[in-house]
């Protein structure tokens, strides 16, 4: 993960998401801008969708909106401040899932909601790949984390085990999203074609890979997150509760 992403997470706790807080923290005075928060965040998302979050700059954003960079500094401290505000707004739009009665099923529902939200915008998953992010995300995202931890405890896990359950699910979810997002990018010239990546193996050395090699790309592109999640949750809960009951 880039240093910008790490700094983005660390600076999140400095404000509650309001643009006016950023202005106040810089001590800026003078005539307020007519540019709205909605305009700024919508333009920032367009640029991220088009060019990636790493290439987002205040100057580029100002040009996209048609204002001077100084105008934007009435609303945001810097790029990192903007990324956190953007993430908070996005997280607040995640619809809360219907929660089943069974604790195990609540965990699956909450994890699926996290996955689906981040899969639609993988940059957010990349920014959040820093431990300690939970205390810095908005209420909507915290509620989903709470649902997973509470579900694990209700299923018989100790609180510490419930945290481990969440972390394991988080790693699986983020890893699936980022691998799929990066795999969708066309390989640069000179790199092996993914369709034939396992197509020319020596069957005497790797017989199973050689046998399935021609199907590898097709099989790897299939969405198996839901099946994997359910099996993963079942295994995590069984392991954790077994430790609790073992004398």
Helices and strands as residue ranges (DSSP letters): H 3-11, G 12-14, H 19-26, H 37-51, G 53-55, H 58-65, H 69-72, H 79-92, H 103-119, H 122-127, G 133-136, H 139-154, H 159-183, G 194-196, H 207-212, G 213-215, H 216-220, H 225-245
